Amino acid sequence: MRDEGAKFCQHYGIVWVSMSDAIEDKDGRARGASTIQMQVAKNLFLWPSHSYIRKAIEIPIAFYLNAIWPKSRMMEV
C-alpha cells in the first residue's frame, strides 16, 4: 500500500511497512517507500539515483528533520 504521503501528519518520518514492502519486492530494483521527510532529505543532502545505500543514509536524516522542523516547514521546503 502506497500511503507514505497520505499519512504525512501521522508518522515520524518513516513508514516502516512501506520500507519492508520495498525491501521484499523481488523485481530487482530499488523503489519507493519515500516519505515526504525522506524526499526532503534526499533533495537537500543526497544524490538522486536509487540505491539501498542512499536509502539507509536518508532514514536518520529524515528522523532528524522531522524532529527539528514542523510539518509546515517540511512542506514548504
Secondary structure, DSSP 4 states (H G I P E B T S, - for coil): ---TTTTGGGSSS--HHHHHHHHH--SSS------HHHHHHHHHHS-SS--HHHHHHHHHHHHHHHHHS-HHHHHH-
